[in-house]
Amino acid sequence: MIKTLYANEIEPKWFAGRDFEGTNETVQNVIQDVIKNGDAAVKKYGAMFDVSSPETIQIPESELKACAEKLKKEKPETYNALVHSHDLAYKFAIRQRKSFDDFEEELQPGLFTGQKTIPVEKAGVYVPAGRFPLLSTVVMTVTPAIAAGVEDIVLCTPPRVHPDDLAAAKEQGTGVPGKPFVGGKPYADEGILAAAYICGAKKAFAVGGSQAIAAMAYGTESVPCVDVIVGPGNKFVAAAKKEVYGKVGIDMVAGPTEVFVIADSSADPRWVAADLLAQAEHDIVAQPVMATPDADFAKKVAEEIEVQLAELPTKETARASIDTYGRIIITESLEQAAEIANRKAPEHLELALSEGAERDKIAAMVRNYGSLFIGHYAAEVFGDYSAGLNHTLPTSGAAHYSGGLSVRMFLKTVTTLRAKEGSEGMKNSAVAAGALGDAEGLAAHAKAARIRLEK
């Protein structure tokens, strides 16, 4: 059963960021191999770690279209859900893009400073396809890049056996973990390819793991090198993103998912339990937490978790998460719950509170979170899938200093300077720059400033 404790019993280390990664010599070797040997290295690691290592790497755009058409015909509910998710995500991202305006300001007469917001030219997107291929990750990574104005998007995802090669793979006894099918057509999870087409991605590559990150960062004969890389992945992908940072920009190195629910007796214990389990089923190290000043409500939620766990298909993973990392914290007040949330800085923060002055007060108090979900009907899973928000969010305390993935990741904010000959602003800056050049002992700096005063 989930652990229940009082606020004064929280161990200090619980507030520290959780780091499940670390440097990885294997990943460093993979990156160097890809830099040196390009496609050959990518294929080699595909044969080592994936179920398929195709003859070529790029998946034709026609395959993406065919997967989308197949999904629409065979699973219209999933297709429509992806379209809905993409439409809202695109609307939200376009509105974000509008917040980054260009301007030029005359700070002093004749001295004009400005700002321009320019999209990067190429963005790399990584979409994992392990136990649960993350179709929604395509929406959350490709959509803001397109809204930002990125011209070239490169999507990498682990290879799968092409339908045309399934018979041969079956005959060989390959196409399964540990026995990859080698030499077939490039392919990937059909749902991911369909989502890529729906979202507007045109370049998809059957490459997974740390080799995919290396390929996008440095380029191969087939995979173009990009300016930024975004998207989640396992510990090897995370380690690779750390290694290539500096050569390219990265969104973040995300750890296990987290949810922190602040609730009172106005909440439905079934709903809160469901929200906690929705995070717990992600990973055995996911961290589901609730804080409430109502001990009786805390007990109801703990009991409801057990009821729902018994019927959950993913109960093995969820059980491990609940038992090891789950917490119900009984606080003295909702205000204390908000203070604890601010210290914890969770990835997702829910306010399971009824509308009114008290909820408004708590919403104003909290400030460290990836996304905030306000009220009983703003389910966190809406943010995961279908409400326009991006679900790629900071974990392990990173919300103290960072927000989630947005159009900002795909934009560069650069500055401009324009000065009019003989203007007051130009002269004042030249005098000040000359004096500061002298103070720092940089004579050429000082001269480059003062020479403009000689006319």
ZIUR-V46090 format. One record per pair of residues at least 4 apart in sequence whose C-alpha atoms are under 8 Angstrom apart, sorted by the first residue. I is the first residue (numbers start at 1). J is the second residue. Records with the same first field share a line. If there is no record, write none. Layout:
BEGIN
I->J  J
END
This chain:
BEGIN
1->302  306  322  323
2->302  322  323  326  327  328
3->323  326  327  328
4->298  327  328  329  330
5->9  10  327  328  329  330
6->10  329  330  331
7->329  330  331  332
10->14
11->15
12->16
15->343  344  397
16->344  396  397
17->395  396  397  398
18->255  396  397
19->255  396
20->235  255
21->235  238  239
22->239
23->239
24->28  236  239
25->29
26->30
27->31  210  236  239  240
28->32  240  243
29->33
30->34  41  210  211  214
31->35  210  211  214  240
32->36
33->37  38  41
34->38  39  40  41  42  211  214  215  220
35->214  215  218  219  220
37->41
38->42  215  219  220  221
39->43  57  220  221  222
40->44
41->45  211
42->46  207  211  212  215
43->47  53  54  55
44->48  53
45->49  50  211
46->50  51  52  53  159  207  208
47->51  52  53  180  181  182
48->178  180
49->177  178
50->158  159  160  177  178  180  208
51->159  160  161  174  175  176  177  178  179  180  181
52->159  160  161  175  176  180  181  182  184
53->159  180  181  182  183  184  186
54->159  181  182  183  184  185  186  187  206
55->182  183  184  185  186
56->183  185  186
57->186  205  206  207  222
58->186  203  204  205  206  222  223
59->63  64  186  187  203  204  205  206
60->64  203  204
61->65  202  203  204
62->66
63->67  193
64->68  193  194  196  197  202
65->69  194  197
66->70  194
67->71  190  191  193  194
68->72  79  191  193  194  195  197  198
69->73  194
70->74  75
71->75  76  78  79  191  194
72->76  77  78  79  80
75->79
76->80
77->81
78->82
79->83
80->84
81->85  386
82->86  136  139  195  198
83->87  198
84->88  386
85->89  139  385  386  387  388
86->90  139  143  198  199  386  388
87->91  388
88->92  386  387  388
89->93  139  140  143  144  386  387  388  389  390
90->94  143  144  147  388
91->95  388
92->96  388  389
93->97  143  144  147  148  388  406  407
94->98  144  147  148
95->99
96->100  406  407
97->147  148  407  408
100->117
101->115  116  117
102->114  115  116  117
103->114  115  116
104->112  113  114  115
105->112  113  114
106->110  111  112  113
107->111  112  113  425
108->112  424  425
109->423  424  425
110->419  420  421  423  424  425  426
111->417  418  419  420  423  424  425  426
112->417  418  419
113->415  416  417  418
114->415  416  417
115->413  414  415  416
116->413  414  415  416
117->411  412  413  414
118->411  412  413  414
119->148  149  150  410  411  412
120->150  227  228  410  411  412
121->150  151  152  226  227
122->150  151  152  153  154  225  226  227  228
123->145  150  152  153  154  226  227  228  229  230  410
124->153  154  155  156  216  226  227  228  229  230
125->141  142  153  154  155  156  229  230  231
126->155  156  157  212  213  229  230  231  232  233
127->134  137  138  155  156  157  158  192  231  232  233
128->133  134  157  158  208  232  233  234
129->133  134  157  158  189
133->189  191  192
134->138  192
135->139  191  192  195
136->140  195  384  385
137->141  231  391
138->142  143  192  195  196  199
139->143  195  196  199
140->144  390  391  392
141->145  230  231  405
142->146  153  196  199  200  201
143->147  199  200
144->148  406  407  410
145->149  150  153  407  410
146->150  151  200
147->407
148->407  408  410  411
150->410
153->201  202  203
154->201  202  203  204  205  216  223  224  226
155->201  203  204  205
156->204  205  206  207  208  212
157->188  204  205  206  207  208  212
158->188  189  206  207  208  209
159->186  187  188  189  206  207  208
160->175  186  187  188  189  206
161->165  166  169  175  181  184  185  186  187  188
162->166  184  185  186  187  188
164->185
165->169  184  185
166->170  175
167->171
168->172
169->173  174  175  181
170->174  175
173->179
174->179  180  181
175->179  180  181
176->180  181
186->205  206
187->206
188->192  193  206
189->193
190->194
191->195
192->196
193->197  204
194->198
195->199
196->200  201  202
197->201  202
205->223
207->211  212
208->212
209->213  233  234  236  237
210->214  236  237  239  240
211->215
212->216
213->217  229  237  240  241  244
214->218  219  240  244
215->219  220  223  224  225
216->220  223  224  225  226  229
217->225  226  227  228  229  244  247  248
218->224  225  226
219->223  224  225  226
220->224  225
226->248
227->248  249
228->248  249  250  251  409  410
229->241  248  249  250  251
230->250  251  252
231->251  392
232->237  238  253  254  392
233->237  238
234->238
235->239
236->240
237->241
238->242  253  254
239->243
240->244
241->245  250  253
242->253
244->248
245->249  250
251->405  409
252->394
254->393  394  395  396
255->395  396
256->283  285  286  287  395  396
257->279  282  283  286  287  347  395
258->279  286  287  288  289  346  347  348  395
259->276  279  287  288  289  346  347  348  349  350
260->288  289  290  291  341  346  347  348  349  350
261->272  289  290  291  349  350  351  352
262->290  291  292  334  337  338  349  350  351  352  353
263->267  290  291  292  334  351  352  353
264->292  293  294  297  334  352  353
265->294  297
266->352  353  354
267->271  272  352  353  354  376
268->272
269->273  297  300  301  304
270->274  301  304  305
271->275
272->276  301  352
273->277  301  302  304  305  308
274->278  305  308
275->279  379  380  381
276->280  288  289  290
277->281  288  305  309  318  322
278->282  381
279->283  286  287  288
280->284  285  286  287  288  317  318  319  321  322
281->286  314  315  317  318  319  321
282->286  317  318
283->317  318  321
284->317  318  319  320  321
285->320  321  324  325
286->321  325
287->321  322  325  326
288->321  322  325  326  327
289->326  327  328  329
290->327  328  329
291->328  329  330  331  337
292->297  298  328  329  330  331  333  334  337
293->330  331  332  333  334  337
294->298  330  331
295->299  330
296->300
297->301
298->302  328  330
299->303
300->304
301->305
302->306  328
303->307
304->308
305->309
306->310
307->311
308->312
309->315  318  319
310->315
311->315
314->318
315->319
316->320
317->321
318->322
319->323
320->324
321->325  326
322->326  327
331->336  337
332->336  337
333->337
334->338  362
335->339  362  365
336->340
337->341
338->342  362  365  366
339->343  365  366
340->344
341->345  346  349  366  368
342->366  367  368  369
343->368
344->368  397
345->368  369  370  396  397  398  399  400
346->368  369  370  394  395  396  397  399
347->369  370  371  393  394  395  396  397  399
348->369  370  371  372  373  380
349->369  370  371  372  373
350->372  373  374  375  379  380
351->359  363  372  373  374  375  376
352->374  375  376
353->359  374  375  376
354->359  375  376
355->359  360  375
356->360
357->361
358->362
359->363
360->364
361->365
362->366
363->374
368->399  400
369->394  399  400  403
370->393  394  395  399  402  403  404
371->393  404
373->378  379  380
374->378
378->382
379->383
380->384
381->385  386
382->386  387
383->387  388  389  390  391
384->389  390  391
385->391
390->404  405  406
391->404  405
392->404  405
393->403  404  405
394->398  399  402  403  404
395->399
398->402
399->403
405->409
406->410
407->411
408->412
419->423  425  426
420->426
421->426
422->426  427
423->427
424->428
425->429
426->430
427->431  453
428->432
429->433
430->434  449  450  452  453
431->435  449  450
432->436
433->437  445  446  449
434->438  445  446  447  448  449  450
435->439  446
436->440  446
437->441  442  443  444  445  446
438->442  443  446
442->446
443->447
444->448
445->449
446->450
447->451
448->452
449->453
450->454
END
